[in-house]
């Protein structure tokens, strides 16, 4: 597998810039993942010390470079407002199996999309825009054939984001040691959707 050039991992949409997560983003990650409200539907808040200790793990990239975490920034100011990721979906463990994220290697199993946004930026369509941007990269620049997502059944906002992006429900499935609603979008579905909407 040929690694993508670093510049191809910097993605843009009308209002957003997505760039690979960096060590310097630790304050953003702490803000997102230690907030009980933010993590209500994602396993609960994490410990700040653990995040600091494992930040080097969070910036790993796998496959051709397309597996990993991006920092979501406003395009006009480059202010960091959230994160979005393509990572191996954990099944009978409660967190990403980071040891499977290695450059040049594609992890076995499904690749999931996940996203978090600062609370003061909610309700402005940024998550939907970031999801669309990352899916376009996954299916037209990288070699992914399908991307999955799982949600807490109470998280109706995330369900709406996925459905607007073209994900289809696949029924309940195992993930994160729980049974939860699953979603999937394939490359062919994405290309058909973007062609129909005039985006491609």
C-alpha positions as CSV (number, residue, x, y, z in Angstrom):
1,X,0.0,0.0,0.0
2,X,1.4,3.4,-1.0
3,X,1.2,6.1,1.7
4,X,-0.6,9.3,0.6
5,X,1.5,12.4,0.6
6,X,1.0,14.5,3.8
7,X,-0.5,17.4,1.9
8,X,-3.3,15.2,0.6
9,X,-4.4,14.6,4.2
10,X,-5.3,18.3,4.6
11,X,-8.9,18.6,3.5
12,X,-11.1,21.6,3.0
13,X,-14.8,22.4,2.5
14,X,-16.5,25.8,2.1
15,X,-16.2,26.6,5.8
16,X,-13.8,24.1,7.3
17,X,-10.2,22.8,7.2
18,X,-9.5,19.3,8.3
19,X,-5.9,18.5,9.2
20,X,-4.2,15.5,10.9
21,X,-4.4,15.8,14.7
22,X,-1.1,17.1,16.3
23,X,0.5,17.0,19.7
24,X,-0.3,20.7,20.0
25,X,-4.0,19.9,19.9
26,X,-4.0,18.4,23.4
27,X,-6.0,21.3,24.9
28,X,-8.8,20.7,22.4
29,X,-8.8,17.0,23.0
30,X,-8.9,17.6,26.8
31,X,-11.8,20.0,26.4
32,X,-13.8,17.6,24.2
33,X,-13.2,14.3,26.0
34,X,-13.3,15.4,29.7
35,X,-16.7,17.1,29.3
36,X,-19.6,15.0,30.7
37,X,-22.1,16.7,28.3
38,X,-19.9,16.1,25.3
39,X,-19.3,12.5,26.2
40,X,-22.9,11.7,27.3
41,X,-23.4,9.3,24.4
42,X,-19.8,8.2,24.0
43,X,-18.9,6.2,27.1
44,X,-18.6,9.1,29.5
45,X,-15.8,11.6,30.2
46,X,-12.2,10.4,30.1
47,X,-9.4,11.3,32.6
48,X,-7.3,14.3,31.7
49,X,-4.1,12.6,32.8
50,X,-4.8,9.6,30.6
51,X,-5.4,11.9,27.6
52,X,-2.1,13.7,28.1
53,X,-0.3,10.4,28.5
54,X,-1.8,8.9,25.4
55,X,-1.8,11.9,23.1
56,X,1.1,10.4,21.1
57,X,-1.1,7.4,20.4
58,X,-4.0,9.5,19.2
59,X,-2.0,11.1,16.4
60,X,-1.1,7.8,14.9
61,X,-2.1,7.1,11.3
62,X,-2.7,3.8,9.6
63,X,-3.3,2.3,6.2
64,X,-2.3,4.8,3.5
65,X,-2.6,7.6,6.0
66,X,-6.4,7.8,5.8
67,X,-6.9,6.0,9.1
68,X,-6.6,8.4,12.0
69,X,-7.9,11.5,13.6
70,X,-8.3,15.0,12.0
71,X,-8.7,18.3,13.8
72,X,-11.7,20.3,12.5
73,X,-10.8,24.0,12.1
74,X,-12.7,27.0,10.8
75,X,-11.3,27.8,7.4
76,X,-11.3,31.6,7.8
77,X,-9.5,31.7,11.2
78,X,-8.0,28.2,11.5
79,X,-9.5,28.0,15.0
80,X,-9.8,24.4,16.1
81,X,-13.5,23.5,16.9
82,X,-13.6,19.7,17.0
83,X,-12.3,16.3,15.8
84,X,-13.3,13.7,13.2
85,X,-11.8,10.3,12.7
86,X,-11.7,7.2,10.6
87,X,-10.6,4.4,12.9
88,X,-11.1,0.6,13.3
89,X,-14.4,-0.2,14.9
90,X,-13.9,-1.9,18.3
91,X,-16.3,-4.8,18.9
92,X,-15.7,-6.5,22.3
93,X,-13.5,-3.7,23.7
94,X,-14.6,-0.3,24.9
95,X,-12.1,1.8,23.0
96,X,-10.1,2.0,19.7
97,X,-7.5,-0.7,19.5
98,X,-4.7,1.7,18.7
99,X,-2.1,-1.1,18.2
100,X,-3.9,-1.9,14.9
101,X,-3.3,1.6,13.6
102,X,-0.1,1.3,11.7
103,X,1.1,3.1,8.5
104,X,1.0,0.8,5.5
105,X,-1.4,-1.7,7.1
106,X,-5.2,-1.8,6.8
107,X,-6.8,-3.1,10.0
108,X,-9.1,-6.1,9.8
109,X,-12.8,-5.3,10.1
110,X,-14.9,-2.2,9.6
111,X,-13.6,1.4,9.7
112,X,-15.9,3.8,11.5
113,X,-16.4,7.5,11.3
114,X,-16.7,9.4,14.6
115,X,-16.9,13.1,15.4
116,X,-17.0,15.6,18.3
117,X,-17.6,19.4,18.2
118,X,-17.2,22.1,20.8
119,X,-20.6,22.8,22.3
120,X,-20.5,26.5,21.3
121,X,-20.3,25.5,17.7
122,X,-23.3,23.1,17.7
123,X,-26.3,23.8,15.5
124,X,-24.4,25.4,12.6
125,X,-24.0,22.4,10.3
126,X,-20.3,22.0,10.9
127,X,-20.5,18.3,11.7
128,X,-22.4,17.5,8.6
129,X,-19.9,19.5,6.5
130,X,-17.0,17.7,8.1
131,X,-18.5,14.3,7.6
132,X,-19.2,15.0,3.9
133,X,-15.6,16.3,3.4
134,X,-14.1,13.3,5.1
135,X,-16.3,10.8,3.2
136,X,-15.3,12.4,-0.1
137,X,-11.7,12.0,0.8
138,X,-12.2,8.3,1.9
139,X,-13.9,7.3,-1.3
140,X,-12.2,9.4,-3.9
141,X,-8.6,9.9,-2.7
142,X,-8.2,6.9,-0.5
143,X,-9.2,3.3,-1.2
144,X,-12.0,2.7,1.3
145,X,-15.0,0.8,0.0
146,X,-17.3,1.3,2.9
147,X,-17.5,3.3,6.2
148,X,-19.6,2.4,9.2
149,X,-20.9,4.3,12.2
150,X,-22.6,3.4,15.5
151,X,-24.5,5.6,17.8
152,X,-26.2,5.6,21.2
153,X,-29.9,5.1,20.4
154,X,-30.7,8.3,22.4
155,X,-28.4,10.4,20.2
156,X,-30.9,11.6,17.6
157,X,-28.7,14.5,16.5
158,X,-26.0,12.1,15.4
159,X,-28.5,9.9,13.7
160,X,-29.7,12.9,11.6
161,X,-26.1,13.7,10.7
162,X,-25.5,10.2,9.4
163,X,-28.8,10.0,7.5
164,X,-28.2,13.4,5.8
165,X,-24.7,12.1,4.7
166,X,-26.3,9.1,3.0
167,X,-25.7,6.4,5.6
168,X,-28.2,3.6,5.8
169,X,-29.3,1.9,8.9
170,X,-28.0,-1.7,9.2
171,X,-29.9,-2.7,12.4
172,X,-28.4,-3.4,15.8
173,X,-24.8,-4.6,15.9
174,X,-22.0,-5.2,18.4
175,X,-19.6,-2.4,19.0
176,X,-17.8,-1.1,22.1
177,X,-18.9,-4.2,24.0
178,X,-22.6,-3.1,23.5
179,X,-25.4,-3.7,21.1
180,X,-26.2,-0.4,19.3
181,X,-27.7,0.9,16.1
182,X,-25.4,0.5,13.1
183,X,-25.1,2.5,9.9
184,X,-23.1,2.1,6.7
185,X,-22.3,3.9,3.5
186,X,-20.5,2.3,0.5
187,X,-18.3,4.0,-2.0
188,X,-20.8,3.3,-4.8
189,X,-23.6,4.8,-2.7
190,X,-21.5,7.9,-2.0
191,X,-20.5,8.4,-5.6
192,X,-24.1,8.0,-6.7
193,X,-25.3,10.4,-4.1
194,X,-22.8,13.1,-4.9
195,X,-23.4,12.7,-8.7
196,X,-27.2,13.1,-8.1
197,X,-26.7,16.2,-5.9
198,X,-24.3,17.8,-8.5
199,X,-21.3,17.7,-6.1
200,X,-19.3,15.5,-8.6
